């Protein structure tokens, strides 16, 4: 508890961190609004809906006991919790209570996301990383801006693909309504922005700071035309730490020296070993998909531990061939509502649908088994490749390993 007390003291003593705590609390409110409007949790998590369980929580259907009304009430409660926590952070005397309420909000949001794999989003991944760093990692003024720079760096590296650089990865959407001919140039600019310009927002010289920070704000504003309101609003909230540190009261001489001082928690790991381990650990996780064979944009393996930016546009068809006694096999097309485009062709989704189909037919006397097939085609390809083909799926019930290649998923080059 002493370590937690030190983290709380660091927040309470620093007005910059209290302001940022309020911004992180509002993340919960914005997330709740997204779940009430765009991605309706009351329909996704209700007991009657087909669950798309995370592969390490295959029994998530057993938790589906809350009806739509209770689910909506929980989400509304998360929204008001975020607002109240933000108000408390403004007052130094109430900041300790706000700290614990922010932790409660993180726990509520995480438990809801774990209810269904369809809720996996970069937005939750990044806000959870930032909130964990804020709550538990020392040297927050240096670590939080550094973590944001790492977000941009790894996202920029992911975009070195023909699909992103050609603009195909935007699924035909045009940022700021620009002409389609400009989209490939804009996509190339984003790579430069994330890899080279984003780190310059840590520089204290006003001209350089505003040139870099202003471009990031414009970039996230433009993303509204591609992904809607949720991502840009969250990024605006996460980025507030940068101007807060830049213009807020300084606590030591170190904060006034140079951009190198802002990153001292990284450059001098002996000073903040926990901070260094956190930032390195985050970067190591971004390499996880590279440990798996084939094109992970198609197979989906390893991506749940890393940033998942726009991949190649995929089209796919998942279907189950149902075998019953004394009947011809029946072919069923497998679909699930509210699946975002980044996981729409993920084998995890179709494995979960197939498992639900097995459970519904377990007591049927004439039911024998199903064969699961998933055919996927990348943008620009004319022929689909079979990514999943499992005979007697209900009998074998193939397990999904999150850390190593799954033999029932065929790598795609």
N, C-alpha and C positions, 0 to 999 in steps of 0.2 A: 504493500500500500504506500510505502514511502515514495516509490518511483511515480505512482499516480499522483500523489500529493505534489511532487515537484512539477509535474506537467500542469496541474491546475494552477499552481503558483505562477508559473511562467505565463499562463493565459491571463490571470487576474492582474498581474503587474504591468501588462503591456496593452495600452489602448488599441494599438494596431491589431493585435491578435483578438481582442474582444470584438472589434468591428468585423474582422474576418469571421469570427465565430457566428455573428449575426448573419453574414452572407451564407455560410454553410447551413445554418438553420433554415434559411429560406429555400435551400435546395429541396428540403423535405416537402415544403409547401408546393413548389413547382412540380415535383414528382407526383404528388397527390393529384394535382390538377390534370396532369397528363393521364394518370390512371382513371380519372373520372370522365375524361372526354375522348381522348384518342385511343387508348388501349384499355378498354373497360374491364377492370379486374372483377367486377361483380358477375360478368358473363364468362370470363376465362376460368375463374376459380370455383364457380358453383359446382355442387356435387354432381349435377346431371351432365356437365360438360366432360368431353374426353380429355383426360390430363396428358400433357406432354411433360413427363417427369425428367428431371435431370438424371443422367445415367448413373450417378452414385446415390440416387434417391428413388429407386424404381417403385417403392411403395407409397409414393406421394398421394395416390388416389385414396389411401386409407385416412388421410388427414382432411379430406374434403367433407367437412361437417357443417361449415358455415354457409348459410344461404346468402343470396344476393344482397339482401338488406343489411345483414351484419357486416358483410365484406365492404359495402359502401360506407357504412358507419366507421369502420376501422380506417379506411382511406381518408375520410373527412377528418377523423381524429388526428391522423398524421399531418394533415394540412394545418390544423389549428395548433398542434404541438410545435410545428416549425415557426409559426408566427409568434407564439408565446416565448419560445426559446430565443428568438431574435430580439424581442423586447428586453428580456432579462440580460442578454449580453451587453446591451447598451450601458447598463448600470454596473459599475465596478463591484458594488456590494452584492449584486445578485449573480455575478459571473460564475461563482462556484456551482450554484444550482443549474445555471444554463449549461455548464460543462456536462453535467450528468444527464440533463434532458437531451443534449445533442447526442450523447452515447445511446440513450434510449431510442431516439429517432433513427440512428444508424441500425440498431438492432431490429426495429420494426421493419424498416425498408428491406434489410437483408432477408429476414424471415419471409416476407412477402415474395421477394424475387425467387427464393428457393422453392416456392410452391409450384412453379411451372417454368420450363425451359424457354417458353416463348417470351419471358420477361427479360431474357439476357439482352443487354444493350451496352454499348460503349459508355453511355451516359451514366449508368449505374456503376460500371467498372471504375471509371475515373473519379466520380464523386466519392465512392467508397475508399479508394486509395488516398485521396486528399483528406478525407475526414479521419481516417485511421492515423495518418501522419500528424494531423492537427491534434488529435487526442493523446497520442502515445509517443511521438518522436520528439526528442529535444532539439533545440536550435531551430524553432519553427520558422522564424523570419528568413532563414537561409534555405531550409529544406523545402518549404512549400513552393517558392518560386523555382527552385531547381527541379522539383518534381514536374511542374508544369512545362518546363523546357524539355524534359525527357518525354512527356506526352507528345509534344510536337516532333521531336527528333525521331522517335520510333514510328510515329504515324507517317512522317515523310519518307522513311525508308520503305515502308509498306507500299508506297505509291509508285515505286520504280517498276511498274508493270505496263505492258502495252495497253491493257484495258483502261488503266487510269489515265495514262498520258494521251490517249486518243480521245478521252471524254466518254467512252462507252460505259465506264463504271458509274456514271451519273444517271443511268437508266433514262436518258433522253431529257432530263431536267436541266434547265438553264439558269444558273445563278444570276440574280438581279435582272432576269429577263433578257440577258445579252443574246445577240445573234448566235446561232448554232456554230457558225464558222469560228467564233472566238473561244468556244469552250475548250478545245485542246490547248490553246495558249494559256488560258486561265488555269487549267489543270497543271501545266508545267510550272506556272508561277507559284502555285500552292506548294510544290516540292521545295522550291527555293525559299519560300516564306518559312516553312516549317523547319528546314535544316539550317539555314543561314541567318535569317532575319529574326526569328523568334528569340534566340539567345540574347540579342541586343536589347531586349526590353529590360534586362538587368543592369544596363549601363546607366550611370547617374547623370551623364551629360544630357541636358534637356532635349536638344535637337535629335540626338540618336534615340533616346527613349521614346519620344513621341512619334518618330518616323516608324519605329518597330511596333510599338504598342498600337498605334493608330491603324496600321495595316492588319494586325490581328483582329481588331474590332471589326474592320470592314469585311474581313474574311468570314467571321462568324455571322455577321449580318447577312452576307450573301448566302450562307448555308441554309437560311430559312427557306429559300426557294427549292432546296434539294431535300431537306429532312424535316421541315416544319419548325414549330416554335421551341420544342423541348431542348434540343441540342444547343442552339445559340444562347438561349436564356441561361442554361446551366453554365456554359462557358463564360458568359459575362460575369456570373456570380463567382466562379472559381478564379477568374483573372483579377478580381478586385484586390487580392493580396499584393499584386505588383504595384499599383498606384498607392495603396495603403503604406507599403514599405517605402516607396519612393518619396512620398510627400509627408508621411506621418512623422511623429516625434522619434528621434533617434535615441537609442539606449546606451550606445557606447561609441568610442572612437572608431572601432572596427567597421561600424555601419557607414561611416562617411568616407572611407578610404578609396575603394575602387570596386569594380565589378567582381574582381577576384575575391574580395572579402565576402560578397554575398554568397559565393560558392565555397566558402572556407570549410563548411561542414563536409564537403566532398573532397576537396583538395588536401585537407588535413584530417584523415579519418581518426587519428588518435585523439582528436579533440572531441569528436562526436561519433563514437563507434556505432551507436544505435542508428543514427541518421545515415551514416555511410552504408551500413548493412541494409537498411531499408531501400535506399536508392539503387544500390547494386542488385539487391534481390528483385526489385521491380524490373530492372533491365534484363536480368537473367530470364525472367518469366517471358519476356518478349521474344526470346529465342526458342521457346518451347515448340512452336509449330515447325521449326526447321529440323527437329529431331525425327519427324515422321516422313515416311516415303510419299512420293507422288505430289500432286497438287492439292494442298490442304484447303484451298478455296472450294474444291469439289468434295473432298472427303470430310472436311470439317475437323479433322483430328488435331488436337493440341491448341485449338483456337480459344477455348474457354478461359485459358489462363493468360491470354495476351490481348492487346488492343485488336479490335476487329473492325478495321476501316472498310471502305467500299472495296469489294473484290470484283472479280469478273462477273458480269451479269450472267446468271445461270437460268436455264429452263429445265424442268425435270418432270418426270411422271413416276409416281410411286403407286404400286398396285399389289394387291394380295390375291392369289389364286386360292379360293376356298374349296376344300375337298370335303364332301359329305357322303355318307353311305348311300349307295344305290342312286346317286345323282351325278350328273355331269359337273365337272369343276366350274365354279362361278368366279368371274374376275371382278374384283371391286377396286375402284380407284380410291386411293387414300388421300384425304385432304384434312386440313385443320384450319379453323378460322383464326384470324389475328396473328398470323405468323409473319414476322417482318422479313423483308427481302434477303437479309444477310444470312438467315438460317432456313429459308424456304426449301432448300434442297439438301439440308444437313441430314445425314443418315440417322442422327439421334432422334430427329422428329419422326421419321418413318418407323424406326424401331419402337418408339413409344406408342404410336398409333397401332402397330401390329400387336404389341403386348396387350393393349386395351381390347383389341378384337379377340385375342385369345381368352382373356378373362370373361368377356361377354358370352363366349361359346363353350366355356368349360363344362357347363352342366347340360349342354344339349346332347341328346343321345345319338343323333345322327351326325354330329360334327366329328370330323377326323383330324384335319390339320390345315395349315395354310402355307403357301410358298410366298415369300416376300421378295419383291423386285423393285429396284430403284434405278431408272435410266436418267442420266444427266447429260446436258449439252451446254457447253460454254458458248459465249457470244462469238460469232464468226465461224463456228463449227457447223457442219451440215449433218453430222452423224452423232447420235447419242452414244455414250459409253455406259455400260452396266456397272454401276458402282456397288450395288448390293444385290446379291442373288442367294437367298437362303431357303433351302428346301426344308419342309417339316419344321417351320419356325416355332410353333407352339411346343413341340417336343424338345427341340434343342435349346430354345430360349437363349440365344447367344448373348453373352455378357459383354458389356462395353467397358474397356479399360481406358481411363483418362490419361495414363502416363505412357502407354506403349501401343504400338500399332495393333489394330484389331484385324485378325485374319479374315473375317467375313466382310470387311470393307476392302474393295479392290482399288489400289492406288491408281490415280489418273495422272498421266504425264502432262 
